[in-house]
Amino acid sequence: MYEVYFLYIYIMNKEEILKIAAEYQKTVLQRIDELLEIDAIQYQNLGSESSKADKLEVKKNSRFIYRTIKDLDTNTGKLLLQHQDGY
């Protein structure tokens, strides 16, 4: 018997990401760490069976996370965006 697995990739929406970035009771470093953890989890949930659309959605969301990080720490955000662009 073959088992069918459905992969559910949870992608945070932009409002949730902005909410984390605006949590002023946390330090900038704590907020950046939390955003990067979310980014890593999204990529971990991708697998070889993920569709191109899933992979593209995660990459778009990752770019939004990096832009949000750039608003918190310009240098770190620029480095992340450059790395994603392949510089």
C-alpha beads as a LAMMPS data file, in Angstrom:
LAMMPS data file: protein, C-alpha beads

87 atoms
86 bonds

1 atom types
1 bond types

-500.0 500.0 xlo xhi
-500.0 500.0 ylo yhi
-500.0 500.0 zlo zhi

Masses

1 110.0

Atoms # bond

1 1 1 0.000 0.000 0.000
2 1 1 1.145 3.488 -0.779
3 1 1 0.584 6.245 1.679
4 1 1 -0.162 9.733 0.512
5 1 1 1.299 12.582 2.465
6 1 1 0.141 16.134 2.195
7 1 1 2.673 18.758 3.048
8 1 1 1.303 21.845 4.648
9 1 1 3.687 24.745 4.573
10 1 1 2.724 27.462 6.980
11 1 1 3.728 30.825 5.632
12 1 1 3.295 33.772 7.933
13 1 1 1.381 36.617 6.439
14 1 1 2.774 40.129 6.242
15 1 1 0.690 41.406 9.153
16 1 1 2.160 38.760 11.475
17 1 1 5.693 39.620 10.370
18 1 1 5.125 43.343 10.883
19 1 1 3.607 42.630 14.294
20 1 1 6.799 40.855 15.370
21 1 1 8.912 43.731 14.052
22 1 1 6.829 46.208 16.053
23 1 1 7.143 44.419 19.408
24 1 1 9.001 47.269 21.082
25 1 1 9.227 45.522 24.441
26 1 1 11.853 43.297 22.794
27 1 1 15.270 44.443 21.658
28 1 1 16.044 44.851 17.980
29 1 1 18.287 41.791 18.150
30 1 1 15.495 39.681 19.676
31 1 1 13.060 40.769 16.948
32 1 1 15.584 40.023 14.190
33 1 1 16.320 36.615 15.723
34 1 1 12.612 35.790 15.809
35 1 1 12.146 36.849 12.175
36 1 1 15.150 34.794 11.055
37 1 1 13.829 31.794 12.981
38 1 1 10.520 32.074 11.116
39 1 1 12.428 32.293 7.834
40 1 1 14.446 29.184 8.666
41 1 1 11.347 27.211 9.669
42 1 1 9.675 28.029 6.363
43 1 1 12.673 26.708 4.418
44 1 1 12.866 23.621 6.647
45 1 1 9.276 22.783 5.806
46 1 1 10.055 22.744 2.091
47 1 1 10.909 19.363 0.681
48 1 1 11.604 17.695 -2.617
49 1 1 7.875 17.132 -3.022
50 1 1 7.083 20.848 -2.637
51 1 1 5.708 22.530 -5.706
52 1 1 7.420 25.393 -7.501
53 1 1 4.605 27.639 -6.323
54 1 1 5.332 26.711 -2.680
55 1 1 9.029 27.394 -3.139
56 1 1 8.341 30.726 -4.823
57 1 1 5.922 31.756 -2.066
58 1 1 8.501 30.973 0.625
59 1 1 11.137 32.969 -1.270
60 1 1 8.784 35.953 -1.603
61 1 1 7.958 35.783 2.074
62 1 1 11.640 35.492 2.907
63 1 1 12.344 38.636 0.911
64 1 1 9.621 40.475 2.833
65 1 1 11.187 39.301 6.108
66 1 1 14.595 40.587 4.970
67 1 1 13.105 43.952 4.006
68 1 1 11.486 44.145 7.429
69 1 1 14.841 43.336 9.040
70 1 1 16.402 46.091 6.926
71 1 1 13.981 48.552 8.570
72 1 1 15.252 47.396 11.980
73 1 1 18.966 47.113 11.104
74 1 1 20.001 48.528 7.745
75 1 1 23.343 46.721 7.409
76 1 1 22.018 43.275 8.323
77 1 1 19.015 43.676 6.046
78 1 1 21.171 44.764 3.117
79 1 1 23.456 41.761 3.572
80 1 1 20.536 39.336 3.673
81 1 1 18.950 40.842 0.554
82 1 1 22.272 40.813 -1.309
83 1 1 22.839 37.195 -0.377
84 1 1 19.387 36.245 -1.629
85 1 1 20.094 38.058 -4.898
86 1 1 23.306 36.073 -5.286
87 1 1 25.890 38.827 -4.809

Bonds

1 1 1 2
2 1 2 3
3 1 3 4
4 1 4 5
5 1 5 6
6 1 6 7
7 1 7 8
8 1 8 9
9 1 9 10
10 1 10 11
11 1 11 12
12 1 12 13
13 1 13 14
14 1 14 15
15 1 15 16
16 1 16 17
17 1 17 18
18 1 18 19
19 1 19 20
20 1 20 21
21 1 21 22
22 1 22 23
23 1 23 24
24 1 24 25
25 1 25 26
26 1 26 27
27 1 27 28
28 1 28 29
29 1 29 30
30 1 30 31
31 1 31 32
32 1 32 33
33 1 33 34
34 1 34 35
35 1 35 36
36 1 36 37
37 1 37 38
38 1 38 39
39 1 39 40
40 1 40 41
41 1 41 42
42 1 42 43
43 1 43 44
44 1 44 45
45 1 45 46
46 1 46 47
47 1 47 48
48 1 48 49
49 1 49 50
50 1 50 51
51 1 51 52
52 1 52 53
53 1 53 54
54 1 54 55
55 1 55 56
56 1 56 57
57 1 57 58
58 1 58 59
59 1 59 60
60 1 60 61
61 1 61 62
62 1 62 63
63 1 63 64
64 1 64 65
65 1 65 66
66 1 66 67
67 1 67 68
68 1 68 69
69 1 69 70
70 1 70 71
71 1 71 72
72 1 72 73
73 1 73 74
74 1 74 75
75 1 75 76
76 1 76 77
77 1 77 78
78 1 78 79
79 1 79 80
80 1 80 81
81 1 81 82
82 1 82 83
83 1 83 84
84 1 84 85
85 1 85 86
86 1 86 87
